[in-house]
Amino acid sequence: MVLQTKKFVDKYLLVILIFMIVGIPIAFVNPATGEIREPPWFGLFYASIAGMIIIILYSSFQERKQRQKDRAKRRSKK
């Protein structure tokens, strides 16, 4: 039995996920001055949260499809 490393997200999706995580504090704090925004940018905050959820769901969907393909290939060899 060969041990396989579990890949959570693709490297491109990981970069986008990092931008989403960085966008959350930017929604509440002005990066130029360091002061808290009045009012905060809720659109950026919710877009970042939604983007993170979409990336996680998409990567888990891709991983499930790959596991199904691997399982079918392994069964067909018998």
C-alpha positions in Angstrom: 0.0 0.0 0.0 1.4 3.3 -1.0 0.9 6.3 1.3 -0.5 9.3 -0.6 -0.2 12.9 0.6 -3.6 14.5 0.9 -3.7 17.7 -1.1 -6.2 20.2 0.4 -6.2 22.9 -2.4 -4.5 23.5 -5.6 -1.6 26.0 -5.4 -3.5 28.6 -7.5 -6.5 28.3 -5.3 -4.3 28.6 -2.2 -3.0 31.9 -3.5 -6.5 33.2 -4.0 -7.5 31.8 -0.6 -4.7 33.8 1.0 -5.9 37.0 -0.7 -9.4 36.3 0.7 -8.0 35.9 4.2 -6.0 39.2 3.8 -9.1 41.0 2.6 -11.1 40.4 5.8 -9.0 42.7 8.0 -8.7 45.3 5.2 -12.5 45.5 5.3 -12.3 46.8 8.8 -9.0 48.6 9.0 -7.6 51.3 6.6 -4.2 50.0 5.6 -2.8 53.4 4.8 -3.5 54.9 8.3 -4.2 51.9 10.5 -7.4 53.4 11.7 -10.7 51.5 12.0 -13.0 52.3 9.1 -16.3 54.0 9.8 -18.4 52.3 8.4 -16.6 49.1 7.5 -16.7 47.6 4.0 -19.1 44.8 4.6 -19.1 44.0 0.9 -15.4 43.1 0.9 -15.9 41.2 4.2 -18.8 39.0 2.9 -17.2 38.6 -0.5 -14.0 37.2 1.2 -16.0 34.8 3.3 -18.0 33.6 0.4 -14.9 33.2 -1.8 -13.2 31.1 0.9 -16.3 28.9 1.2 -16.5 28.4 -2.6 -12.8 27.5 -2.8 -13.1 25.0 0.0 -16.2 23.4 -1.5 -14.6 23.3 -5.0 -11.4 21.7 -3.8 -13.3 19.1 -1.8 -15.4 18.4 -4.9 -12.3 17.9 -7.0 -10.7 15.7 -4.4 -13.8 13.5 -4.3 -13.9 13.1 -8.1 -10.2 12.2 -8.1 -10.8 9.6 -5.4 -13.7 8.1 -7.4 -11.5 7.9 -10.5 -8.6 6.3 -8.5 -11.0 3.8 -7.0 -12.5 2.9 -10.4 -9.0 2.4 -11.9 -8.0 0.2 -9.0 -11.1 -1.9 -9.3 -10.7 -2.3 -13.1 -7.2 -3.7 -12.7 -8.4 -6.8 -10.8 
